[in-house]
Amino acid sequence: MEFGKRVQTPKAGTADGFTFGNVSPSAQHKTVVIGHGLSGRETVKAILKEKGHKTAITVINPNNFYESDVVTPFALKRPDLYEKNFSAPEHQLRVPGVEYITAKVVSISPVDKTSYVISLSAGDDIVVNAVIICTSFSHPLTKAAVGVTWEERKAEMETYRKSVAAADTVMVVGGGTVGCEVAGTFRSMIKPGAKVVHVVSGDLLLSDKFSQREREMLTNKVRTFPEVELVTGDRLEGHAVASATKATYKLKSGREIVADVMIPSFAKFQTDFLPPELKTKGGAVKVDSCLMSTEWKNVFAVGCSDVNEHCAIPKILSQASTVGKNVALVSDNKTASVKHKTGAPFLKAEYAVFYGDWGMVLNDEIGCLGTLCFACGFPFPCFLAPCTPWCGVCGLNCTRPAGKNVPAFFEAMFSKGPFGPVVSKADKKAPFSSSMER
């Protein structure tokens, strides 16, 4: 590659006034964070907390808005909440002193042992010393596609709302927690007489990282919903693409299903810009105990690595802290040596699953704490503790909370309480300041 013709190393005096990050433009060390969802934003903040850091920070994000994809299923049936609480223009969530570029990363290539060139979709290249990959994963409908605008995203969600409301048959493929949330949300949105066909490859909902009794409890409950047809032990043929247009789909068993809306609920890490040797078959970045790439020095990953943790907020915060400390070290010409310790180690997997207006807290994945007291409204312990079906808001006793009040409680927290991940963080009065478009 001929770097001299296209490389635009950020520095003072460039035509667009690009100053590269939070420190002097003459700073010798430069860090790029790819992605500005929860992982990217928290990682930037973690670096800035380190007093010894000597790096300038720039964030590259393909979308011009921030979205809390964790709660998108709630927003599908409550469009008022999406813009009010679950999303915001990107400029309202910028970390002060950090430079932002709106662009898609096409590739990353090593220049030497201490620097990399990042090629952007508009043809520009940037040379940096450290790279932090925070691109999370893709998921049809529940996560925004790479490169779409905020208006396009809102239009997409509205299209699916109308299509689901008018549909005779809606099909969801995939039995993980997100697949259950999407199918359950559609169940509450369809018209009378319509149905949701939920196709899963195994005999039970959820993966085998959850306990057998919880999987059986959820599966048996879903089978009682008259508007849901649960198809187990079958798969969709071909490459599944989300669609709001009526089509005929064929399963491996030979059965054909005519559906007005089809959503495949399968996640894939968004790391196509990395060479194959840096990632697993599923796209997760291969990292060591410091969350640094096993192949490239000073390339880190948060929320999209092969570390054995699910994508929960406490886990992401801990990963961001680990990487923040290590970036501070390497920016001072030291070796990344801070070993990662998982956040909230008692959380072995997702702690709740929702299927429309019914849900359950997954106590077996919380550990002894959950078995003893997580009942009447996670995360608060049960102070009444009479262990009767009517105690607390969940509808069951504190050893197995399940029922309509579980999703109702979480929805209230997401929409009004401290877990509203965007409205509590965004500066709604922040004046618009365009990022560099590349």
N, C-alpha and C positions, 0 to 999 in steps of 0.2 A: 504494500500500500504506500502511495506517495503522500506522506502526511503533510508536507509543506503546502500543497495546493488547497487542502480543504480543512486542515486542523485549525480550529479557532480556540486557542488556549485562552480562557477567560483572564483578563487583566485590565488594569486601568487604562483609559484612553481608547478603548475600542469604540467603534462608531455608535454602538447602541448603549454605551455606558455600563456595560456588564462588569460588575466588581467582584464577582465570585464569592458570595458567602458572607460570613459573619465576622471576618477579620480583615486586616489590611489586604488590599489586592496584591501586595507584594509577597504575601505569605508563600512559603516554599511548599507547604503541604496542602493538597486539595482533596476533598472527599465528595463523592457524589452518592446520594441516596436515590435509588430508583423505586418510585412508588410513594404515594402520600396518603395511604389509608391509615388505619390505626397503627400498623407496624412502622411505617415510614415516619409518621409524625412523632411517635413516642421514641423512636431511635434518635431522631434529630434532637429532641429535648434531652435525651440521656447523654449525648455527646456534649451538649452545652453545659450540662451539670458538672462535667469533669473539669476541675480547675486547671489541670495541667495540659489540656488539649491545645494544640497549635495548628489546627486545621481550619480551612475555609470550607463551608458546606454549601452545596447546591442540591436542590431536589429536582428530579426530573419526573414528571407525571404526565400520562397521556390524556387525562381528562381534566376539564376545567372546573370540576366540582368534587366535593367530598361526600361520600355516602356511607352510612352505617349499614353495611349489607347484612349484619347479624339479624337485624330486625325487618328486613325487606318483606318477608311474608306478612307481617302485620300491616305494612304499608300498602300491600296489594288490595286489601279490603278496606283500608282507611286512607284514601288518598290525601286527606287533609293533614295527616300526620307526617307524610313523606317530606313535604317541603317545610313544614312547621318545625319538625323535630329530628328527622332522620337524614336530612341532607342539607347542604349549603354550598354556595359558590366557594371555589378553592381559596380565593383571597381572604375570606373571612376566617380561615383556619390556618393561616400562615404563621410560622414561628418567627418572631421578630429577629431581624438580622441575618436571615437565611435567604439565599437567592433561589428563585423558582423558574423552571423552564417547562413550558407545555409542549411536549413532544413524545414520540414513541421511540424507544431504544430499539435499534435494528440489530446491533451486534456489539460485543466487547472483545477486544483483542489486546494481548500483552505487548507493550512496547519494549520494556526491559524488565528487570527484576523488581523495580519499584514504581512502575507506572503502567497505565492502561489507556487505550484509546476507546472512547465510547462513540459509536456512530449513531446519529439520530435520523429520523425519518425524512427530514428536509435536506439531508445531504451534509450537514455539519458534523464535525468531529470535535470531541473534547478530550484533552489529556488530563488524567487525574492520577493520584497516588493511592487512593483507597476507594473501594466500591462496596456499597451495602445494598443488597438486593432485598426489597420489601414488596414484591409484586403479588404476594398472596396467590390465590387460585381463581380460575374462572368457573362460573357456574351459570348456566342459562337462566335468564330472567331474574334470579335473585342477586346477581351481581352485574354491574354495568359492563358492557363490552369495552374493550380497549379503544380509546380514541373518540368515543361518542361525547357530544356536548350535554350539558345539563338539560337543555330543552328537548333534545332527542331522547334522553333517558326518560324524562317525564312522559313524553309522547308514547314511548314503547310500553310503559307500564299501563297507561290509559287504554292503549289498544288491546292489551291482554285482559284488562278488567271488563271491557265491553264484550270481547269475544267469549270469555268465560260465562258472563251473565246471559248471553244469548245461546250458548252451546247446548246441544242435547247430550253430547258425550265429551268429557275431558279425560285425557290420558296422561298419567304421570309414570315415568319409568325410573326406578331406583328406590331402594327401601332404607336408605340411611336417614339420619335425623332431619336433614334438609328435605329429602324426598317426602318424608312424613309431614313436615310442616307445609310444604307446597300442596300436597294432596289434601291435607286437612283444611287449608285455607280455601282451596277451590270448592271443597265440600260446603263451606259456609257461604259461597258466592253464587253457586249454580241455581238455576230456576227450578221450581217444583217439577218433579218428573224426570229431571236430568240426572246423570250419574257420573261418578268419577271412577275410572278404571285405573287401578294402581297395580303396576306390574313389577314384581321383584324376582330376582334370580334364585334366591334361597327359599327355604321353607318358612322362614320367619322374617319379620321386619327387624331392622337394625343389624349391625355387623356382629361378628363373634367377639368383639372387644367388650360387649355388654353381656351381662349375665343371662343365662338361659331362662330363668324365671321372669326377668323383666321383658325379654323378647317375647316370651309366650303370653305374658299379660297384655302387652301392647297389641300383638297380633290378634289375640282372641277378642279384644275389645273392638278393634277395627272391623272385624267380621260381623259385628252386631249392628254396624251403621247401615241402614237400608239404602242410602244413596251411594255407597261405595262397594265396588266389586274388586276384591283383593285377589289378584292372580299371582300365585306363588310358583316357584320352580320353572320360570319361563323367562325368555329374553327377547328383546327387539332385534330383528335382523337389520344389518346394515348400520351405517353411521347415523346416529340419532341427532337431529337438529331441531331446536325449538321452533314451533310453528303455531300461528293463530289462524291458519287456513285449513279448512276441512280436507282430510286426506285419509287414505286407507293404509294401515300399518300391519305388517306381517310379523308374527312371533316365530320363534324357533320351533315351536310345537306345530306350526302350520296354521294356527288360528289367525284370522284377519279381523282387525278392529277398525271401524270407521270412527274417527275422532275429529271434532271441530277444533280442538286445541290439544297440542301435545308438548309436554315439557320433559326432557331427559334430565334427571337430577344426578349428574355425575360431575365431580370436581376434577380439575386438572390445573396443576401449577403453571403459572404464566411465566415460563422461563425459556421461551423459544429462541431468544436472542443469545443464549449460552451454547457453547459447543457441547456435544454429547458426553464427553469425558468428565464434565463438571457436575453432572446430575444423574439421578436415578432414572429408571424407565418411566416413572410417573412424573418426572420433571422436577423433583425436589433437589435442591442444591446439596451436594455431599459436603459435610462439614466435619471438623474435628471437635474436640472438647471445648474449644474457645469460640465455636461457631464461625470459624474461618474455613474457607474452602480447602479441601484436602489437596487440590491441584494448583491453585493460584494463591500466592501470598497476598495478604491484605485485601482479600475479597471475602465479604461476610454475608450472612443471610439471616433475616429475621422473619419468622412466620411462613417461610417457604423452604425450609431445610429438611434434611432427613433425620433430624433429632426426633426422638420418639416422644413427641408431645402433640396433643390435639390443639386446635386453634381456639383457645380460650383466652380471655383478656388477661388473667394473671400470668399465663404462660408467655404471652407476647410481651408484657411489661418486663418480665424477668429476662427474656432474650434481648430486648432492647437495652437493658441495663448492662448486660454482659458485653454486648458489642460496643456500647458507648465507652466503656472502660478500656476495651482493647484498641479502639480507634484512637483514643487519647494517648495510649502508649506508643503506637506506631507513628503517630504524628510527631512524637518527640524522639524518633529514631530508636525506639525500644522494641522489644519483641512482644507480640500479643501473647499474654500468659495467664489472663484471667479465665479460669475454668467456669463453665456455665453450670448453674444450679437451677433446677426447675422451680418455677413459681407454683405456689399452692400444690405441693406434692400429693396431697390427699385426693386431688381431683384426677382420677385416672382416665376419665373420658367425659363427654358432655353430661351435665348434671340434670338435664331435663329434656323431655321431648314433648312436642305438642302435635295434636292431630285435630286442627280446627278448634272447636270449643271444648275439647277434652285433652287432658295432658297428665303427665306423671313426672314426679321427681325421681331420678334414677339413683336411689340410695346406694346400691351396690357399688357404684363408681365413685361415690363420695368418700366411702370408708366409714370407720366407726362413728365419726362425728355425725354423718348423715343418718346412720342407722339409729342413733340415740336421740337426735333433737331436730333434724331438719324436717319440718313438717308444716307448721302453720303459716308459712309465708317466708320461704327462703329469701334472705339469708338470716332471718331472725330465729333464735331457738324458741322452743315451746316452753313458756313459763307456766302454763296451766297444767300440762302433762297429765291429763286424766286418762289418756290412751283410749278414748272412746271415739266412735265414728264422727261425732259432731264437734270434736275439739278443733279449734283453728279454722282456717279458711279453705283448707284443701279438700274437705269432705271425707277424709279417712284419717285414721290415727297416725301418730308420728313415726310409725315404722314403715308405712307405705303410702305416702301422700299421692293421691290421684283424684282426678275429677275435673269438673268444669272450672273450679276456682283456681286451679294451677295456671292455665294460660291466662285467665283473667287477671291474676295477680301480676304476672310478668308483663302483660300488656300495659297495665296501669303504671308499673315501674318504668317501662320504656317510654311511655308517652308523657308521664307527668313527674316521675320521680328521678332520683339520682342516676339511674341507669340510662337516661336519655342521652346517648353517646355524642350527639351533635349539638343539640340546642344548648347544652350546658358548657360547651367549649367554644362555639363559634361566636365571633364578634359581629353581631348582626348590623352594627353601625359602622363597621370598618369601611372606609372609602375604597372604591374599586381601584386597584393598582394592577395593571396587566402584567402577566409574566411574559418572559420571552417566548414568542411563538416560533418553534423550529420544526 
